[in-house]
Amino acid sequence: TCSALLQGDDFSTRGLLKQMNVRVVCTTDDPLDELEFHQQIKDDHTFTVKVLPAFRPDKAMALEDLSLFNSWVDKLSIITDIDIATYDQLLDSLKDRHSYFHHMGCRLSDHGLEQPYADDYTNDEVAKILVKARTRRKLSLYEIAVFKSAMLYECAVMDHERGWTQQFHFGALRNTNSRAFKRLGPDTGYDSIGDFSIGKALARFLDRLESQEKLTKTILYNVNPNDNEMLATMIGNFQDGSIPGKMQFGSGWWYNDQKDGMEQQMNVLSNMGLLSCFVGMLTDSRSFLSYPRHEYFRRVLCNLFGNDIENGELPADYDLVGNTIQDICYHNAVAYFTIDPEGG
């Protein structure tokens, strides 16, 4: 029975990861996380799957709720042993955690945003906004946007300096049901697709980094499929030839993480760019039970290529097509993320 199987080692969390042939797992982690379990897994030589952290600094720029923001900054101050009263001290604390995450094997960051932020600002202006936030004085929407613009830029520069990949998830309209939010809190099923305008600010953000030669490898994900073509063409503006597919249009995310959404994302990428450079599917649900979606993705991908061959749109060259599919499903990601799945 299922219950009996679940009692065995083959169907434990580790057993299932091995059955799915997983080589590397990157978790989603707040900069405050101690990562003690990552260290325990690293020290356990009986388990060969790498489990590495990913840096998610959303709370470092979440000025909408000053009580939560200041509570988070206070904890950051304690964990880094840096008194955070100024903007420079906040950046120093984040750099400290960024360095620690890198030491623990982290090579990716991730940002969950309604939209990109790329307002013009001066460091003096941002410093004054932080002082205002730390003294719990109400901020204007403009001040919040300026602060987010500065923090996103600084985080991107940190990633570039360490050779990380930065990821951005755009467009979710969160916590739409206020009564349910008060009762259950965030991330409980009351988020939907938003209709934010993201193109202009995204171009400004990426150009600000590229013009200073500080644009690292980047993956862009959208929850609103109306943004597919915009993102697929945006990445082409900032490819620099340093590596294949430095700028990536990420796989179908969240509500697009189904057959139609996957096909739309890959067809748009194929129409506007090079599907052969795509780094493929990600689990993205922070749950080890979601690995079957990789199998689902592979079936959708193979079906796309198979239909194109049957329709005469691709040559019936099974070595060429087979190698391309293997690259999308595995080899491209290995080359892109600078993480050796076999090494120590």
SELUM-735476 format. One record per residue (C-alpha): residue in one letter; x, y, z. Coordinates in steps of 0.05 Angstrom, whole numbers, padded with zeros to 5 digits, always signed. Last residue first. Example, Ala and Ser with C-alpha at 12.3 -4.5 7.8 and 13.67 -1.06 7.14 Angstrom:
SELUM-735476
S+00273-00021+00143A+00246-00090+00156
END
This chain:
SELUM-735476
G+00649+00378-00073G+00640+00364-00147E+00587+00325-00184P+00532+00377-00193D+00585+00431-00207I+00549+00497-00198T+00569+00551-00247F+00495+00567-00258Y+00497+00569-00334A+00537+00508-00353V+00497+00460-00309A+00432+00495-00331N+00448+00486-00404H+00465+00413-00394Y+00400+00391-00361C+00331+00395-00393I+00348+00447-00446D+00413+00413-00465Q+00380+00344-00467I+00327+00372-00513T+00379+00402-00559N+00418+00336-00560G+00355+00298-00579V+00338+00348-00634L+00407+00343-00666D+00413+00268-00657Y+00341+00257-00679D+00350+00293-00744A+00279+00293-00772P+00289+00364-00795L+00245+00417-00763E+00183+00452-00791G+00162+00390-00830N+00097+00384-00793E+00118+00318-00762I+00184+00349-00740D+00148+00409-00709N+00100+00363-00673G+00157+00323-00644F+00194+00385-00620L+00133+00410-00583N+00117+00340-00556C+00188+00333-00530L+00180+00399-00492V+00112+00380-00463R+00140+00313-00440R+00201+00345-00410F+00158+00395-00373Y+00115+00339-00343E+00178+00303-00319H+00202+00368-00289R+00133+00378-00258P+00144+00311-00223Y+00193+00349-00177S+00136+00382-00139L+00137+00338-00077F+00204+00369-00055S+00168+00434-00042R+00194+00505-00049S+00145+00515-00106D+00196+00540-00156T+00210+00472-00188L+00249+00501-00246M+00245+00483-00319G+00293+00498-00374V+00359+00534-00381F+00340+00559-00451C+00399+00565-00500S+00366+00519-00553L+00302+00561-00548L+00339+00617-00583G+00304+00684-00590M+00238+00716-00610N+00199+00658-00641S+00232+00604-00599L+00222+00645-00535V+00149+00657-00554N+00139+00583-00569M+00173+00563-00504Q+00130+00610-00461Q+00065+00591-00497E+00079+00517-00491M+00093+00522-00417G+00030+00563-00406D-00014+00515-00445K+00013+00454-00409Q+00014+00483-00339D+00060+00529-00298N+00030+00592-00326Y-00009+00604-00261W+00057+00598-00223W+00114+00609-00272G+00124+00588-00344S+00199+00582-00354G+00246+00641-00349F+00265+00688-00406Q+00340+00686-00397M+00396+00737-00406K+00465+00705-00408G+00438+00659-00462P+00504+00633-00488I+00562+00665-00449S+00599+00731-00456G+00560+00747-00520D+00530+00810-00492Q+00456+00795-00489F+00423+00858-00463N+00372+00878-00515G+00355+00805-00529I+00329+00797-00458M+00276+00850-00473T+00249+00812-00533A+00228+00752-00493L+00205+00797-00436M+00158+00837-00480E+00133+00776-00518N+00112+00741-00454D+00083+00801-00417N+00011+00785-00433P+00025+00718-00400N+00019+00752-00331V+00060+00711-00280N+00126+00734-00308Y+00196+00707-00299L+00262+00741-00317I+00329+00705-00309T+00393+00746-00305K+00467+00733-00311T+00503+00794-00283L+00496+00866-00306K+00552+00909-00275E+00585+00936-00338Q+00564+01007-00318S+00519+01015-00379E+00494+00944-00366L+00470+00960-00296R+00431+01023-00312D+00407+00989-00376L+00377+00932-00337F+00339+00978-00291R+00317+01026-00346A+00292+00969-00389L+00254+00939-00330A+00223+01007-00314K+00196+01013-00385G+00171+00942-00391I+00135+00930-00325S+00064+00956-00330F+00025+00918-00277D-00034+00874-00295G-00033+00827-00236I-00045+00752-00236S-00074+00728-00170D-00059+00718-00097Y-00108+00693-00044G-00082+00622-00035T-00048+00621+00034D+00016+00658+00018P+00004+00714+00068G-00035+00710+00134L-00092+00664+00153R-00146+00705+00187K-00124+00776+00171F-00107+00754+00100A-00174+00720+00092R-00210+00784+00111S-00165+00825+00065N-00176+00782+00003T-00127+00807-00049N-00065+00786-00012R-00019+00789-00073L-00023+00814-00144A+00035+00776-00176G+00070+00811-00234F+00144+00798-00234H+00191+00743-00211F+00263+00766-00218Q+00324+00722-00216Q+00397+00743-00208T+00452+00694-00226W+00516+00700-00185G+00586+00719-00208R+00606+00747-00141E+00614+00820-00162H+00552+00814-00206D+00509+00791-00149M+00531+00848-00104V+00517+00897-00161A+00447+00869-00169C+00434+00876-00094E+00456+00949-00098Y+00411+00963-00158L+00351+00930-00125M+00364+00969-00061A+00367+01036-00097S+00304+01026-00137K+00267+00999-00075F+00286+01062-00037V+00262+01107-00094A+00196+01068-00100I+00183+01074-00025E+00198+01148-00026Y+00150+01159-00084L+00095+01120-00050S+00103+01167+00009L+00133+01144+00075K+00102+01147+00144R+00151+01160+00200R+00174+01097+00236T+00241+01126+00261R+00277+01072+00220A+00235+01090+00159K+00254+01164+00164V+00327+01146+00172L+00320+01100+00112I+00289+01155+00069K+00345+01203+00088A+00397+01153+00065V+00360+01143+00000E+00362+01218-00015D+00436+01222+00003N+00451+01163-00042T+00419+01200-00099Y+00359+01176-00138D+00331+01162-00207D+00274+01112-00207A+00287+01041-00231Y+00237+00996-00196P+00212+00931-00229Q+00140+00908-00218E+00098+00868-00169L+00163+00840-00143G+00191+00773-00118H+00267+00776-00121D+00314+00717-00126S+00389+00709-00117L+00432+00654-00143R+00502+00625-00130C+00497+00603-00058G+00549+00552-00037M+00553+00566+00038H+00611+00615+00029H+00567+00653-00020F+00512+00656+00032Y+00562+00685+00082S+00585+00737+00033H+00514+00758+00018R+00501+00761+00093D+00559+00810+00103K+00539+00849+00041L+00470+00857+00071S+00500+00884+00135D+00545+00932+00098L+00485+00956+00057L+00445+00970+00120Q+00505+01006+00151D+00512+01049+00089Y+00438+01068+00093T+00445+01090+00165A+00422+01068+00234I+00440+00994+00229D+00486+00975+00286I+00527+00918+00257D+00535+00852+00295T+00514+00814+00232I+00460+00772+00266I+00439+00827+00312S+00433+00881+00259L+00395+00834+00213K+00346+00821+00270D+00336+00896+00279V+00327+00903+00203W+00271+00851+00204S+00235+00885+00262N+00243+00951+00226F+00212+00924+00162L+00155+00890+00199S+00136+00954+00236L+00148+00996+00174D+00098+00958+00131E+00102+00984+00060L+00178+00992+00067A+00193+00922+00041M+00264+00935+00016A+00305+00888+00060K+00245+00841+00064D+00254+00821-00009P+00326+00797+00001R+00318+00726-00026F+00388+00694-00031A+00388+00622-00055P+00415+00566-00011L+00447+00501-00033V+00427+00428-00025K+00474+00383-00064V+00448+00312-00072T+00500+00260-00052F+00474+00240+00017T+00520+00191+00055H+00572+00246+00060D+00531+00284+00112D+00572+00348+00124K+00537+00384+00066I+00470+00363+00094Q+00486+00391+00162Q+00513+00455+00131H+00449+00465+00092F+00411+00452+00157E+00449+00508+00192L+00432+00558+00138E+00429+00614+00190D+00371+00649+00154L+00372+00724+00162P+00385+00736+00088D+00318+00700+00074D+00325+00634+00038T+00294+00600-00022T+00325+00531-00033C+00371+00510-00089V+00371+00434-00100V+00426+00400-00140R+00433+00329-00169V+00361+00305-00172N+00352+00237-00204M+00277+00235-00188Q+00290+00171-00149K+00346+00205-00110L+00301+00262-00090L+00247+00212-00070G+00296+00175-00025R+00319+00239+00008T+00248+00259+00025S+00232+00187+00046F+00201+00142-00006D+00261+00098-00020D+00276+00094+00055G+00212+00057+00070Q+00153+00080+00111L+00121+00115+00051L+00116+00048+00016A+00073+00020+00072S+00025+00079+00070C+00020+00073-00006T+00000+00000+00000
END
